[in-house]
Amino acid sequence: MPQKNKKSPRRTATPAASRLKARKSGVHGKGVCATTSIRKGTRIIEYTGEHIPWKKAMDLPPHDPSDPYHTFYFSLDNGDVIDAGKGGNDSRWINHSCDPNCETSETDNRIFVYALRSIQPGEELFYDYKIVPAERRTNALEKQFACRCGSANCRGTMVEPK
């Protein structure tokens, strides 16, 4: 017999499309903002796109030839990447910050974005890209991946900290 008035231990998340909006960012290009309050720990959205081998991704032309370091690639632990330029959703517009309000986590070759803290309506979502470059790390390379987040903790680059 079903129990009455018993709350389910799991909350059903609001679909990402109804709680997020891609729009012009004050940090860089497009960004993604919350349209509703998002609680700390909430799985917000999946980073989607075509799964391809890293080697194939490196052989493809840049998404934007005028900015060859800007891609929609997200590296997976199995050596593949998700190319959100093909079949991606609004998650591809989430910008980097050295003081992020979100983080990413990989499960079964899928990437999910989670809230590190409560996020208010109108607030832009950010996670730390922690880019691991394929080539040797140099000052010039770090400048190619310059950070524009403006946080007090800004390390000046989106490249993974040393």
OpenMM code with the backbone's topology and positions (N, CA, C; nanometers):
from openmm import Vec3, app, unit

residues = "MET PRO GLN LYS ASN LYS LYS SER PRO ARG ARG THR ALA THR PRO ALA ALA SER ARG LEU LYS ALA ARG LYS SER GLY VAL HIS GLY LYS GLY VAL CYS ALA THR THR SER ILE ARG LYS GLY THR ARG ILE ILE GLU TYR THR GLY GLU HIS ILE PRO TRP LYS LYS ALA MET ASP LEU PRO PRO HIS ASP PRO SER ASP PRO TYR HIS THR PHE TYR PHE SER LEU ASP ASN GLY ASP VAL ILE ASP ALA GLY LYS GLY GLY ASN ASP SER ARG TRP ILE ASN HIS SER CYS ASP PRO ASN CYS GLU THR SER GLU THR ASP ASN ARG ILE PHE VAL TYR ALA LEU ARG SER ILE GLN PRO GLY GLU GLU LEU PHE TYR ASP TYR LYS ILE VAL PRO ALA GLU ARG ARG THR ASN ALA LEU GLU LYS GLN PHE ALA CYS ARG CYS GLY SER ALA ASN CYS ARG GLY THR MET VAL GLU PRO LYS".split()
positions = [
    Vec3(0.0851, -0.1177, 0.0000),
    Vec3(0.0000, 0.0000, 0.0000),
    Vec3(0.0897, 0.1241, 0.0000),
    Vec3(0.0650, 0.2216, -0.0882),
    Vec3(0.1484, 0.3408, -0.0935),
    Vec3(0.1350, 0.4238, 0.0332),
    Vec3(0.2459, 0.4828, 0.0740),
    Vec3(0.2447, 0.5704, 0.1906),
    Vec3(0.1995, 0.7090, 0.1472),
    Vec3(0.1179, 0.7723, 0.2284),
    Vec3(0.0690, 0.9059, 0.1967),
    Vec3(0.1610, 1.0104, 0.2582),
    Vec3(0.1674, 1.1247, 0.1920),
    Vec3(0.2414, 1.2417, 0.2399),
    Vec3(0.3900, 1.2156, 0.2611),
    Vec3(0.4434, 1.1165, 0.1965),
    Vec3(0.5870, 1.0917, 0.2083),
    Vec3(0.6562, 1.1577, 0.0895),
    Vec3(0.7521, 1.2436, 0.1185),
    Vec3(0.8243, 1.3133, 0.0124),
    Vec3(0.9271, 1.2213, -0.0506),
    Vec3(0.9414, 1.2339, -0.1794),
    Vec3(1.0436, 1.1584, -0.2515),
    Vec3(1.1805, 1.2112, -0.2116),
    Vec3(1.2794, 1.1235, -0.1901),
    Vec3(1.4121, 1.1708, -0.1509),
    Vec3(1.4868, 1.2399, -0.2653),
    Vec3(1.4384, 1.2285, -0.3888),
    Vec3(1.5063, 1.2900, -0.5033),
    Vec3(1.4148, 1.3936, -0.5660),
    Vec3(1.4738, 1.5096, -0.5944),
    Vec3(1.3983, 1.6129, -0.6639),
    Vec3(1.4151, 1.5922, -0.8136),
    Vec3(1.3087, 1.6130, -0.8870),
    Vec3(1.3179, 1.6092, -1.0319),
    Vec3(1.3629, 1.7468, -1.0775),
    Vec3(1.4710, 1.7505, -1.1514),
    Vec3(1.5246, 1.8782, -1.1969),
    Vec3(1.4352, 1.9382, -1.3044),
    Vec3(1.4260, 2.0707, -1.3018),
    Vec3(1.3568, 2.1433, -1.4072),
    Vec3(1.4373, 2.1272, -1.5348),
    Vec3(1.3729, 2.1026, -1.6489),
    Vec3(1.4501, 2.0901, -1.7731),
    Vec3(1.5381, 2.2126, -1.7961),
    Vec3(1.6609, 2.1879, -1.8414),
    Vec3(1.7593, 2.2951, -1.8592),
    Vec3(1.7068, 2.4068, -1.9473),
    Vec3(1.6348, 2.3729, -2.0523),
    Vec3(1.5877, 2.4745, -2.1465),
    Vec3(1.4983, 2.5781, -2.0789),
    Vec3(1.4281, 2.5397, -1.9731),
    Vec3(1.3379, 2.6341, -1.9080),
    Vec3(1.4045, 2.7134, -1.7958),
    Vec3(1.5247, 2.6765, -1.7555),
    Vec3(1.5895, 2.7523, -1.6477),
    Vec3(1.7178, 2.8213, -1.6910),
    Vec3(1.7509, 2.8130, -1.8200),
    Vec3(1.8716, 2.8755, -1.8727),
    Vec3(1.8395, 2.9548, -1.9980),
    Vec3(1.9199, 3.0584, -2.0226),
    Vec3(1.9049, 3.1368, -2.1449),
    Vec3(2.0430, 3.1795, -2.1922),
    Vec3(2.0741, 3.1494, -2.3183),
    Vec3(2.1990, 3.1974, -2.3785),
    Vec3(2.1755, 3.3409, -2.4243),
    Vec3(2.2708, 3.4283, -2.3910),
    Vec3(2.2602, 3.5690, -2.4311),
    Vec3(2.3983, 3.6320, -2.4297),
    Vec3(2.4059, 3.7568, -2.4699),
    Vec3(2.5333, 3.8282, -2.4711),
    Vec3(2.5898, 3.8311, -2.3294),
    Vec3(2.7194, 3.8042, -2.3201),
    Vec3(2.7862, 3.7990, -2.1902),
    Vec3(2.8664, 3.9262, -2.1656),
    Vec3(2.8732, 3.9670, -2.0413),
    Vec3(2.9590, 4.0783, -2.0035),
    Vec3(3.1050, 4.0380, -1.9962),
    Vec3(3.1324, 3.9084, -2.0028),
    Vec3(3.2690, 3.8573, -1.9938),
    Vec3(3.3273, 3.8305, -2.1316),
    Vec3(3.2521, 3.7555, -2.2151),
    Vec3(3.3044, 3.7196, -2.3473),
    Vec3(3.1928, 3.6652, -2.4348),
    Vec3(3.1698, 3.7242, -2.5491),
    Vec3(3.0749, 3.6710, -2.6474),
    Vec3(2.9400, 3.6379, -2.5879),
    Vec3(2.8950, 3.5152, -2.6124),
    Vec3(2.7707, 3.4671, -2.5531),
    Vec3(2.8001, 3.4049, -2.4177),
    Vec3(2.6988, 3.4009, -2.3350),
    Vec3(2.7071, 3.3340, -2.2061),
    Vec3(2.5740, 3.2683, -2.1767),
    Vec3(2.5662, 3.1978, -2.0655),
    Vec3(2.4428, 3.1313, -2.0245),
    Vec3(2.4042, 3.1845, -1.8873),
    Vec3(2.2799, 3.2307, -1.8760),
    Vec3(2.2307, 3.2849, -1.7497),
    Vec3(2.1153, 3.2009, -1.6977),
    Vec3(2.1026, 3.1998, -1.5667),
    Vec3(1.9907, 3.1309, -1.5020),
    Vec3(1.8652, 3.2160, -1.5180),
    Vec3(1.7527, 3.1532, -1.5460),
    Vec3(1.6248, 3.2243, -1.5508),
    Vec3(1.5442, 3.1997, -1.4236),
    Vec3(1.5876, 3.1012, -1.3443),
    Vec3(1.5255, 3.0700, -1.2153),
    Vec3(1.6375, 3.0448, -1.1147),
    Vec3(1.6030, 3.0380, -0.9886),
    Vec3(1.7018, 3.0034, -0.8862),
    Vec3(1.7465, 2.8591, -0.9060),
    Vec3(1.8763, 2.8359, -0.8866),
    Vec3(1.9327, 2.7014, -0.8976),
    Vec3(2.0040, 2.6718, -0.7663),
    Vec3(1.9687, 2.5622, -0.7024),
    Vec3(2.0286, 2.5261, -0.5739),
    Vec3(2.1681, 2.4668, -0.5909),
    Vec3(2.2506, 2.4882, -0.4901),
    Vec3(2.3830, 2.4260, -0.4841),
    Vec3(2.3678, 2.2751, -0.5015),
    Vec3(2.4548, 2.2163, -0.5843),
    Vec3(2.4538, 2.0725, -0.6057),
    Vec3(2.3632, 2.0246, -0.7175),
    Vec3(2.2824, 2.1135, -0.7729),
    Vec3(2.1902, 2.0754, -0.8796),
    Vec3(2.2656, 2.0430, -1.0084),
    Vec3(2.2280, 1.9320, -1.0715),
    Vec3(2.2790, 1.9043, -1.2060),
    Vec3(2.1996, 1.9939, -1.2998),
    Vec3(2.2707, 2.0867, -1.3650),
    Vec3(2.2040, 2.1914, -1.4413),
    Vec3(2.1789, 2.1510, -1.5862),
    Vec3(2.2817, 2.0989, -1.6518),
    Vec3(2.2721, 2.0704, -1.7947),
    Vec3(2.3821, 1.9718, -1.8336),
    Vec3(2.3581, 1.8972, -1.9396),
    Vec3(2.4599, 1.8094, -1.9965),
    Vec3(2.5283, 1.8817, -2.1113),
    Vec3(2.6607, 1.8681, -2.1198),
    Vec3(2.7374, 1.9220, -2.2326),
    Vec3(2.7231, 1.8210, -2.3459),
    Vec3(2.6505, 1.8586, -2.4499),
    Vec3(2.6211, 1.7643, -2.5574),
    Vec3(2.6901, 1.8030, -2.6870),
    Vec3(2.7010, 1.7067, -2.7748),
    Vec3(2.7605, 1.7263, -2.9063),
    Vec3(2.8072, 1.5932, -2.9609),
    Vec3(2.8766, 1.5996, -3.0731),
    Vec3(2.9274, 1.4786, -3.1371),
    Vec3(3.0522, 1.4298, -3.0648),
    Vec3(3.0584, 1.3007, -3.0341),
    Vec3(3.1772, 1.2401, -2.9730),
    Vec3(3.2713, 1.1980, -3.0855),
    Vec3(3.3941, 1.2513, -3.0817),
    Vec3(3.4928, 1.2185, -3.1852),
    Vec3(3.6283, 1.1951, -3.1197),
    Vec3(3.7167, 1.1188, -3.1853),
    Vec3(3.8521, 1.1010, -3.1313),
    Vec3(3.9279, 1.2344, -3.1308),
    Vec3(4.0129, 1.2529, -3.0298),
    Vec3(4.0914, 1.3760, -3.0175),
    Vec3(4.1742, 1.4012, -3.1434),
    Vec3(4.2341, 1.2975, -3.1994),
    Vec3(4.3159, 1.3145, -3.3197),
    Vec3(4.2329, 1.3717, -3.4345),
    Vec3(4.1116, 1.3228, -3.4512),
    Vec3(4.0243, 1.3758, -3.5566),
    Vec3(3.9916, 1.5225, -3.5295),
    Vec3(3.9649, 1.5554, -3.4038),
    Vec3(3.9338, 1.6943, -3.3674),
    Vec3(4.0496, 1.7869, -3.4029),
    Vec3(4.1726, 1.7405, -3.3798),
    Vec3(4.2904, 1.8233, -3.4086),
    Vec3(4.3092, 1.8440, -3.5590),
    Vec3(4.2578, 1.7515, -3.6401),
    Vec3(4.2705, 1.7620, -3.7856),
    Vec3(4.1600, 1.8457, -3.8496),
    Vec3(4.0544, 1.8754, -3.7750),
    Vec3(3.9432, 1.9533, -3.8296),
    Vec3(3.9790, 2.1016, -3.8349),
    Vec3(3.9199, 2.1763, -3.9288),
    Vec3(3.9433, 2.3210, -3.9306),
    Vec3(3.8816, 2.3848, -3.8062),
    Vec3(3.9318, 2.5009, -3.7643),
    Vec3(3.8766, 2.5673, -3.6452),
    Vec3(3.7280, 2.5997, -3.6639),
    Vec3(3.6547, 2.6019, -3.5535),
    Vec3(3.5141, 2.6431, -3.5581),
    Vec3(3.5038, 2.7856, -3.6104),
    Vec3(3.5980, 2.8703, -3.5707),
    Vec3(3.6022, 3.0104, -3.6143),
    Vec3(3.7440, 3.0393, -3.6617),
    Vec3(3.7676, 3.0424, -3.7935),
    Vec3(3.9034, 3.0640, -3.8452),
    Vec3(3.9690, 3.1933, -3.7956),
    Vec3(3.8876, 3.2942, -3.7602),
    Vec3(3.9463, 3.4190, -3.7101),
    Vec3(3.9918, 3.4060, -3.5648),
    Vec3(3.9508, 3.2991, -3.4969),
    Vec3(3.9887, 3.2744, -3.3576),
    Vec3(4.0131, 3.1243, -3.3399),
    Vec3(4.1263, 3.0739, -3.3921),
    Vec3(4.1484, 2.9287, -3.3959),
    Vec3(4.1575, 2.8611, -3.2593),
    Vec3(4.1815, 2.9369, -3.1522),
    Vec3(4.1893, 2.8755, -3.0195),
    Vec3(4.0519, 2.8627, -2.9535),
    Vec3(3.9496, 2.9209, -3.0151),
    Vec3(3.8144, 2.9083, -2.9604),
    Vec3(3.7490, 2.7854, -3.0218),
    Vec3(3.7186, 2.6879, -2.9378),
    Vec3(3.6523, 2.5662, -2.9850),
    Vec3(3.5361, 2.5343, -2.8923),
    Vec3(3.4597, 2.4364, -2.9316),
    Vec3(3.3538, 2.3828, -2.8465),
    Vec3(3.3888, 2.2405, -2.8055),
    Vec3(3.5183, 2.2097, -2.7959),
    Vec3(3.5634, 2.0756, -2.7590),
    Vec3(3.5688, 2.0611, -2.6072),
    Vec3(3.5252, 1.9457, -2.5597),
    Vec3(3.5382, 1.9115, -2.4184),
    Vec3(3.6023, 1.7737, -2.4136),
    Vec3(3.7215, 1.7647, -2.3553),
    Vec3(3.7963, 1.6382, -2.3504),
    Vec3(3.7332, 1.5396, -2.2533),
    Vec3(3.7307, 1.4132, -2.2955),
    Vec3(3.6805, 1.3046, -2.2116),
    Vec3(3.7965, 1.2181, -2.1642),
    Vec3(3.7762, 1.1486, -2.0544),
    Vec3(3.8809, 1.0628, -1.9985),
    Vec3(3.9225, 0.9500, -2.0931),
    Vec3(3.8340, 0.9088, -2.1847),
    Vec3(3.8663, 0.7987, -2.2758),
    Vec3(3.9484, 0.8435, -2.3973),
    Vec3(3.9845, 0.9724, -2.4031),
    Vec3(4.0646, 1.0233, -2.5139),
    Vec3(3.9834, 1.0871, -2.6248),
    Vec3(3.8522, 1.0736, -2.6204),
    Vec3(3.7663, 1.1402, -2.7178),
    Vec3(3.7364, 1.2820, -2.6713),
    Vec3(3.6691, 1.3569, -2.7572),
    Vec3(3.6191, 1.4888, -2.7197),
    Vec3(3.4724, 1.4976, -2.7595),
    Vec3(3.4013, 1.5838, -2.6898),
    Vec3(3.2664, 1.6197, -2.7311),
    Vec3(3.2808, 1.7483, -2.8108),
    Vec3(3.2336, 1.7463, -2.9350),
    Vec3(3.2348, 1.8648, -3.0206),
    Vec3(3.0948, 1.9245, -3.0170),
    Vec3(3.0756, 2.0244, -2.9304),
    Vec3(2.9443, 2.0870, -2.9158),
    Vec3(2.9109, 2.1782, -3.0329),
    Vec3(3.0068, 2.1975, -3.1238),
    Vec3(2.9781, 2.2702, -3.2470),
    Vec3(2.8878, 2.1894, -3.3386),
    Vec3(2.8758, 2.0607, -3.3122),
    Vec3(2.7891, 1.9704, -3.3896),
    Vec3(2.6935, 1.9016, -3.2925),
    Vec3(2.5699, 1.9437, -3.2934),
    Vec3(2.4690, 1.8811, -3.2080),
    Vec3(2.4728, 1.9270, -3.0639),
    Vec3(2.5423, 2.0365, -3.0366),
    Vec3(2.5520, 2.0861, -2.8999),
    Vec3(2.4303, 2.1669, -2.8578),
    Vec3(2.4212, 2.1923, -2.7295),
    Vec3(2.3124, 2.2725, -2.6732),
    Vec3(2.3710, 2.4010, -2.6135),
    Vec3(2.2926, 2.4716, -2.5331),
    Vec3(2.3390, 2.5983, -2.4754),
    Vec3(2.4570, 2.5835, -2.3807),
    Vec3(2.4865, 2.4627, -2.3344),
    Vec3(2.6010, 2.4448, -2.2439),
    Vec3(2.7313, 2.4910, -2.3085),
    Vec3(2.7394, 2.4879, -2.4408),
    Vec3(2.8627, 2.5295, -2.5097),
    Vec3(2.8916, 2.6778, -2.4906),
    Vec3(2.7928, 2.7547, -2.4468),
    Vec3(2.8118, 2.8985, -2.4273),
    Vec3(2.8479, 2.9338, -2.2829),
    Vec3(2.8604, 2.8354, -2.1942),
    Vec3(2.8997, 2.8658, -2.0562),
    Vec3(3.0454, 2.9092, -2.0576),
    Vec3(3.0707, 3.0278, -2.0051),
    Vec3(3.2048, 3.0858, -2.0061),
    Vec3(3.2897, 3.0377, -1.8891),
    Vec3(3.4190, 3.0647, -1.9022),
    Vec3(3.5184, 3.0316, -1.8003),
    Vec3(3.5229, 3.1404, -1.6936),
    Vec3(3.5517, 3.0999, -1.5714),
    Vec3(3.5879, 3.1922, -1.4643),
    Vec3(3.6861, 3.1226, -1.3715),
    Vec3(3.7791, 3.2000, -1.3181),
    Vec3(3.8728, 3.1479, -1.2177),
    Vec3(3.8044, 3.1378, -1.0808),
    Vec3(3.6847, 3.1951, -1.0686),
    Vec3(3.6031, 3.1887, -0.9474),
    Vec3(3.4629, 3.1429, -0.9890),
    Vec3(3.4501, 3.0164, -1.0313),
    Vec3(3.3257, 2.9698, -1.0931),
    Vec3(3.2124, 2.9443, -0.9944),
    Vec3(3.0898, 2.9446, -1.0480),
    Vec3(2.9734, 2.9058, -0.9686),
    Vec3(2.9239, 2.7659, -1.0072),
    Vec3(2.9926, 2.7041, -1.1041),
    Vec3(2.9585, 2.5691, -1.1496),
    Vec3(3.0852, 2.4859, -1.1631),
    Vec3(3.0667, 2.3561, -1.1758),
    Vec3(3.1764, 2.2650, -1.2059),
    Vec3(3.1237, 2.1577, -1.2992),
    Vec3(3.2162, 2.0888, -1.3648),
    Vec3(3.1765, 1.9807, -1.4547),
    Vec3(3.2203, 1.8475, -1.3958),
    Vec3(3.1477, 1.7441, -1.4336),
    Vec3(3.1800, 1.6097, -1.3884),
    Vec3(3.1492, 1.5127, -1.5015),
    Vec3(3.2388, 1.4153, -1.5207),
    Vec3(3.2205, 1.3155, -1.6251),
    Vec3(3.1654, 1.1862, -1.5658),
    Vec3(3.0620, 1.1334, -1.6295),
    Vec3(3.0028, 1.0048, -1.5934),
    Vec3(2.9722, 0.9297, -1.7223),
    Vec3(3.0319, 0.8120, -1.7397),
    Vec3(3.0051, 0.7283, -1.8577),
    Vec3(3.0214, 0.8053, -1.9887),
    Vec3(3.1326, 0.8772, -2.0012),
    Vec3(3.1645, 0.9549, -2.1217),
    Vec3(3.0622, 1.0643, -2.1517),
    Vec3(2.9984, 1.1124, -2.0480),
    Vec3(2.9054, 1.2251, -2.0588),
    Vec3(2.9509, 1.3310, -1.9597),
    Vec3(2.9349, 1.4577, -1.9962),
    Vec3(2.9747, 1.5693, -1.9112),
    Vec3(2.8496, 1.6402, -1.8611),
    Vec3(2.8452, 1.6615, -1.7304),
    Vec3(2.7343, 1.7328, -1.6690),
    Vec3(2.7884, 1.8550, -1.5954),
    Vec3(2.7088, 1.9615, -1.5931),
    Vec3(2.7431, 2.0852, -1.5233),
    Vec3(2.6585, 2.0914, -1.3968),
    Vec3(2.7252, 2.1130, -1.2824),
    Vec3(2.6604, 2.1194, -1.1514),
    Vec3(2.6838, 2.2554, -1.0875),
    Vec3(2.5893, 2.2992, -1.0063),
    Vec3(2.6022, 2.4251, -0.9325),
    Vec3(2.6921, 2.4049, -0.8107),
    Vec3(2.7981, 2.4853, -0.8009),
    Vec3(2.8871, 2.4820, -0.6839),
    Vec3(2.8267, 2.5560, -0.5654),
    Vec3(2.7352, 2.6456, -0.5942),
    Vec3(2.6668, 2.7252, -0.4926),
    Vec3(2.5303, 2.7625, -0.5490),
    Vec3(2.4476, 2.8240, -0.4687),
    Vec3(2.3181, 2.8698, -0.5184),
    Vec3(2.3399, 2.9784, -0.6230),
    Vec3(2.2607, 2.9736, -0.7280),
    Vec3(2.2714, 3.0684, -0.8394),
    Vec3(2.1367, 3.1383, -0.8534),
    Vec3(2.1411, 3.2704, -0.8635),
    Vec3(2.0195, 3.3512, -0.8686),
    Vec3(1.9746, 3.3766, -1.0123),
    Vec3(1.8454, 3.4041, -1.0327),
    Vec3(1.7974, 3.4382, -1.1669),
    Vec3(1.8750, 3.5580, -1.2230),
    Vec3(1.9126, 3.5495, -1.3498),
    Vec3(1.9887, 3.6559, -1.4152),
    Vec3(2.1385, 3.6406, -1.4027),
    Vec3(2.1837, 3.5536, -1.3129),
    Vec3(2.3273, 3.5337, -1.2912),
    Vec3(2.3854, 3.4449, -1.4012),
    Vec3(2.5025, 3.4850, -1.4525),
    Vec3(2.5683, 3.4055, -1.5555),
    Vec3(2.6362, 3.2838, -1.4933),
    Vec3(2.6323, 3.1724, -1.5649),
    Vec3(2.6980, 3.0491, -1.5211),
    Vec3(2.8416, 3.0464, -1.5717),
    Vec3(2.9316, 2.9957, -1.4863),
    Vec3(3.0730, 2.9828, -1.5207),
    Vec3(3.1277, 2.8537, -1.4621),
    Vec3(3.2232, 2.7935, -1.5316),
    Vec3(3.3054, 2.6889, -1.4718),
    Vec3(3.4491, 2.7146, -1.5132),
    Vec3(3.5429, 2.6558, -1.4404),
    Vec3(3.6854, 2.6719, -1.4698),
    Vec3(3.7207, 2.5740, -1.5807),
    Vec3(3.7608, 2.6255, -1.6961),
    Vec3(3.7918, 2.5389, -1.8101),
    Vec3(3.9121, 2.4481, -1.7839),
    Vec3(4.0099, 2.4954, -1.7076),
    Vec3(4.1303, 2.4155, -1.6769),
    Vec3(4.1854, 2.3482, -1.8026),
    Vec3(4.2092, 2.4287, -1.9046),
    Vec3(4.2567, 2.3773, -2.0333),
    Vec3(4.3939, 2.3130, -2.0172),
    Vec3(4.4075, 2.1923, -2.0690),
    Vec3(4.5354, 2.1212, -2.0710),
    Vec3(4.5827, 2.1239, -2.2162),
    Vec3(4.6784, 2.2113, -2.2477),
    Vec3(4.7211, 2.2245, -2.3875),
    Vec3(4.7962, 2.1015, -2.4375),
    Vec3(4.7804, 2.0748, -2.5669),
    Vec3(4.8500, 1.9618, -2.6296),
    Vec3(4.9979, 1.9936, -2.6486),
    Vec3(5.0290, 2.1217, -2.6656),
    Vec3(5.1683, 2.1613, -2.6857),
    Vec3(5.2304, 2.2091, -2.5543),
    Vec3(5.3621, 2.2363, -2.5589),
    Vec3(5.4352, 2.2806, -2.4402),
    Vec3(5.3769, 2.4115, -2.3876),
    Vec3(5.3645, 2.4189, -2.2571),
    Vec3(5.3089, 2.5385, -2.1930),
    Vec3(5.4122, 2.6507, -2.1951),
    Vec3(5.3739, 2.7631, -2.2538),
    Vec3(5.4599, 2.8812, -2.2604),
    Vec3(5.3765, 3.0036, -2.2240),
    Vec3(5.4448, 3.1160, -2.2004),
    Vec3(5.3724, 3.2406, -2.1739),
    Vec3(5.2858, 3.2789, -2.2933),
    Vec3(5.3397, 3.2587, -2.4142),
    Vec3(5.2636, 3.2911, -2.5358),
    Vec3(5.1369, 3.2061, -2.5440),
    Vec3(5.1485, 3.0785, -2.5097),
    Vec3(5.0316, 2.9901, -2.5130),
    Vec3(4.9287, 3.0348, -2.4096),
    Vec3(4.9745, 3.0671, -2.2900),
    Vec3(4.8822, 3.1129, -2.1865),
    Vec3(4.8093, 3.2390, -2.2310),
    Vec3(4.8780, 3.3257, -2.3041),
    Vec3(4.8143, 3.4481, -2.3549),
    Vec3(4.7101, 3.4158, -2.4616),
    Vec3(4.7325, 3.3098, -2.5403),
    Vec3(4.6326, 3.2688, -2.6399),
    Vec3(4.5022, 3.2283, -2.5709),
    Vec3(4.5141, 3.1797, -2.4481),
    Vec3(4.3979, 3.1385, -2.3701),
    Vec3(4.3754, 3.2370, -2.2548),
    Vec3(4.3886, 3.3661, -2.2837),
    Vec3(4.3745, 3.4701, -2.1821),
    Vec3(4.2365, 3.4643, -2.1168),
    Vec3(4.2356, 3.4854, -1.9871),
    Vec3(4.1114, 3.4871, -1.9104),
    Vec3(4.0615, 3.6306, -1.8993),
    Vec3(3.9314, 3.6472, -1.9114),
    Vec3(3.8687, 3.7791, -1.9011),
    Vec3(3.7674, 3.7844, -1.7864),
    Vec3(3.7779, 3.6898, -1.6921),
    Vec3(3.6730, 3.6781, -1.5901),
    Vec3(3.6678, 3.7974, -1.4948),
    Vec3(3.7814, 3.8595, -1.4685),
    Vec3(3.7826, 3.9763, -1.3816),
    Vec3(3.7682, 3.9471, -1.2335),
    Vec3(3.7715, 3.8215, -1.1925),
    Vec3(3.7565, 3.7903, -1.0500),
    Vec3(3.8848, 3.8255, -0.9742),
    Vec3(3.8720, 3.8428, -0.8441),
    Vec3(3.9889, 3.8722, -0.7607),
    Vec3(4.0894, 3.7575, -0.7660),
    Vec3(4.0432, 3.6365, -0.7949),
    Vec3(4.1289, 3.5175, -0.8022),
    Vec3(4.1801, 3.4895, -0.9429),
    Vec3(4.1582, 3.5802, -1.0374),
    Vec3(4.1920, 3.5535, -1.1775),
    Vec3(4.3403, 3.5217, -1.1924),
    Vec3(4.3702, 3.4109, -1.2611),
    Vec3(4.5096, 3.3721, -1.2843),
    Vec3(4.5579, 3.4193, -1.4208),
    Vec3(4.4708, 3.4894, -1.4967),
    Vec3(4.5107, 3.5497, -1.6233),
    Vec3(4.5033, 3.4578, -1.7435),
    Vec3(4.4758, 3.3296, -1.7213),
    Vec3(4.4683, 3.2324, -1.8301),
    Vec3(4.3648, 3.1254, -1.7964),
    Vec3(4.3076, 3.0662, -1.9014),
    Vec3(4.2138, 2.9557, -1.8822),
    Vec3(4.2867, 2.8219, -1.8742),
    Vec3(4.4201, 2.8251, -1.8941),
    Vec3(4.5011, 2.7032, -1.8863),
    Vec3(4.5022, 2.6539, -1.7419),
    Vec3(4.5012, 2.5216, -1.7267),
    Vec3(4.5018, 2.4586, -1.5948),
    Vec3(4.6151, 2.5147, -1.5087),
    Vec3(4.5893, 2.5415, -1.3797),
    Vec3(4.6969, 2.5914, -1.2927),
    Vec3(4.8134, 2.4934, -1.2862),
    Vec3(4.9327, 2.5496, -1.2684),
    Vec3(5.0538, 2.4651, -1.2604),
    Vec3(5.0551, 2.3870, -1.1321),
] * unit.nanometer
topology = app.Topology()
chain = topology.addChain("A")
for resn in residues:
    res = topology.addResidue(resn, chain)
    for name in ("N", "CA", "C"):
        topology.addAtom(name, app.Element.getBySymbol(name[0]), res)
